[in-house]
Amino acid sequence: MASNGHHRHGPSSSMFAQITEAIPLPSRFARIKRGLIAGKEDQIKASWTRLLVKLKTEIDIVAKKGADVFPSIEFDHLKKDSEAAEFSSQLKERGVAVIRGVIPHDVAAQWKTETDQYLKEDPRAQRLPTHDPHLYGIYWSPAQIKARGHENVLYAQRFLMNLWRSSDPAALVSPNFPVSYADRMRIRHPEDETCSLSVYVDGGSVE
């Protein structure tokens, strides 16, 4: 979970350690992997070698640019063809990007006020049993539901999803219907470094 030997131990570290213990997988996973690479061993090795070479260059770029390596765009500019096209190109190159101003500040502030009141009044609004003071086991508060269903959020999701293409014209995939990911609530204050997550990948499943 940590990289290059650097690990920032935040209050939630113990929680993640508890749920990331290695568990032996059924043998079918080994069979699936063998089937995926069968007859392609040389190509996969060559691909890995090319990746290692490319990484050396990319690491230098990341070190030089820092956070600027991630492309960003204002939400309103997504509707400007030239800027959206440039942003999309950079996103495809980097794999990660930031869309700013998706929710107007006054709307977000109202949701914050509603959330504060909700947490005070609802006895079920308890934190998870960890030492992390920022993490709440809340998934469906009114403000969370409003945020997931806001027209700007859905527009941004559709924009990003439509960057995907399939060579199969009959592929049973639609980029126009976002599926909401109901995550927990984390409340942090600006400049608060008391809870810093380790480097990790939020994989949906071992498959």
C-alpha positions in Angstrom: 0.0 0.0 0.0 2.9 2.4 0.5 5.4 3.3 -2.2 9.1 4.0 -2.1 9.1 3.2 1.6 7.1 6.4 2.4 4.0 5.8 4.4 1.9 8.4 6.1 0.2 6.9 9.0 -3.2 8.6 9.6 -5.9 7.6 12.1 -7.6 5.5 9.5 -4.5 3.3 8.8 -5.6 0.7 11.3 -9.0 0.4 9.6 -7.5 -0.2 6.1 -5.0 -2.7 7.6 -7.9 -4.7 9.0 -9.6 -5.1 5.7 -6.6 -5.6 3.4 -5.2 -8.8 5.0 -4.2 -11.2 2.2 -6.9 -13.9 1.6 -6.1 -16.9 -0.6 -8.3 -16.6 -3.8 -10.1 -19.6 -5.3 -8.1 -21.5 -8.0 -10.4 -20.3 -10.7 -8.5 -16.9 -10.6 -5.3 -18.6 -11.5 -7.0 -20.4 -14.4 -8.5 -17.2 -15.7 -5.1 -15.4 -15.6 -3.4 -18.3 -17.4 -6.1 -18.2 -20.1 -5.7 -14.5 -20.6 -2.0 -14.7 -21.2 -1.8 -18.0 -23.1 0.0 -17.5 -26.4 0.8 -13.9 -25.5 3.6 -14.4 -23.1 6.3 -12.7 -25.3 4.0 -9.7 -26.1 3.2 -9.2 -22.4 6.9 -9.3 -21.4 7.8 -6.8 -24.2 4.9 -4.5 -23.2 6.2 -4.5 -19.6 9.7 -3.6 -20.7 8.3 -0.7 -22.8 6.4 0.5 -19.8 9.5 0.5 -17.6 11.3 2.6 -20.1 8.4 5.0 -20.5 8.1 5.3 -16.7 11.6 6.7 -16.4 10.6 9.6 -18.6 7.3 10.1 -17.0 8.8 10.2 -13.5 11.0 13.1 -14.5 7.9 14.9 -16.0 5.9 14.4 -12.8 8.8 15.6 -10.6 9.2 18.7 -12.7 5.5 19.7 -13.0 4.2 18.5 -9.6 0.5 18.9 -9.2 0.3 20.7 -12.6 0.8 17.4 -14.3 -2.9 16.8 -13.8 -5.0 18.7 -16.4 -7.9 20.7 -15.1 -10.8 22.7 -16.5 -13.6 24.8 -15.3 -17.0 23.1 -15.5 -18.5 25.9 -17.7 -15.7 25.4 -20.2 -16.7 21.8 -20.8 -19.3 23.2 -23.2 -16.7 25.0 -25.3 -15.6 22.6 -28.0 -12.0 23.7 -28.4 -11.2 23.8 -24.6 -13.1 20.5 -24.0 -11.2 18.8 -26.8 -7.8 19.9 -25.4 -8.8 18.9 -21.9 -10.0 15.5 -23.2 -6.7 14.9 -25.0 -4.7 15.7 -21.8 -6.9 13.5 -19.8 -6.4 10.6 -22.1 -2.6 11.2 -21.7 -2.6 11.5 -17.9 -5.5 9.3 -16.9 -6.5 11.7 -14.1 -7.9 15.2 -14.3 -9.8 17.8 -12.3 -13.1 19.5 -13.2 -13.5 22.7 -11.1 -16.6 24.6 -10.2 -19.0 21.7 -10.9 -21.2 22.9 -8.0 -21.8 26.6 -7.4 -20.3 27.7 -4.1 -23.6 28.9 -2.6 -25.2 25.5 -3.3 -22.3 23.6 -1.8 -22.4 25.9 1.3 -26.1 25.1 1.7 -25.5 21.4 1.5 -22.8 21.8 4.2 -25.3 23.6 6.4 -27.9 20.9 5.9 -25.3 18.2 6.6 -24.2 19.8 9.9 -27.8 19.9 11.0 -28.5 16.4 9.9 -25.5 15.0 11.8 -26.7 16.8 14.9 -30.3 15.6 14.8 -30.0 12.0 13.5 -28.9 9.6 16.2 -27.8 7.1 13.5 -25.2 9.5 12.2 -22.4 7.8 14.0 -18.8 7.6 13.0 -17.3 4.3 12.1 -15.5 2.5 14.9 -12.1 3.9 14.1 -9.9 6.6 15.5 -10.6 8.7 12.4 -12.6 11.7 13.6 -13.4 12.7 10.0 -15.1 9.5 8.8 -18.8 9.0 9.2 -20.8 5.8 8.3 -23.3 8.0 6.4 -24.2 7.1 2.8 -27.7 8.5 2.1 -28.0 11.9 3.8 -30.2 14.4 2.0 -27.1 16.5 0.9 -25.3 13.4 -0.4 -28.4 12.4 -2.5 -28.7 16.0 -3.9 -25.0 16.1 -4.8 -25.1 12.7 -6.7 -28.2 13.8 -8.6 -27.2 17.4 -9.4 -27.5 18.1 -13.1 -23.9 19.5 -13.2 -22.5 16.3 -11.6 -24.4 14.1 -14.1 -23.3 16.3 -17.0 -19.6 16.0 -15.9 -20.0 12.2 -15.5 -21.5 11.8 -19.0 -18.8 14.0 -20.5 -16.1 11.8 -19.0 -17.8 8.5 -19.7 -18.2 9.5 -23.4 -14.4 9.6 -23.8 -14.6 5.8 -23.8 -14.9 4.1 -27.1 -15.5 0.4 -28.1 -14.5 -1.2 -31.4 -17.5 -3.4 -31.0 -20.6 -1.6 -32.4 -22.8 -4.1 -30.5 -21.1 -3.6 -27.2 -23.7 -3.6 -24.4 -22.3 -0.5 -22.7 -23.8 3.0 -22.6 -21.8 6.0 -21.5 -24.9 8.1 -21.1 -26.3 6.7 -17.8 -24.1 7.4 -14.8 -24.4 5.0 -11.9 -24.1 6.6 -8.5 -21.4 5.4 -6.2 -22.7 5.7 -2.7 -19.6 6.3 -0.6 -19.2 7.3 3.1 -19.0 10.8 4.3 -15.6 12.3 5.2 -15.5 15.8 6.7 -12.1 17.5 6.8 -11.1 21.1 7.4 -8.7 23.1 5.2 -5.0 22.4 5.9 -6.0 19.4 8.2 -3.2 16.8 7.9 -4.2 14.7 10.9 -5.9 12.1 8.6 -3.8 11.3 5.6 -4.7 8.2 3.7 -2.0 5.8 2.5 -1.4 5.2 -1.2 -4.0 2.6 -2.2 -6.2 1.4 -5.1 -9.9 1.3 -4.5 -10.5 -1.7 -6.7 -14.1 -2.8 -7.3 -13.3 -6.5 -7.1 -10.5 -8.9 -7.6 -11.9 -9.8 -11.0 
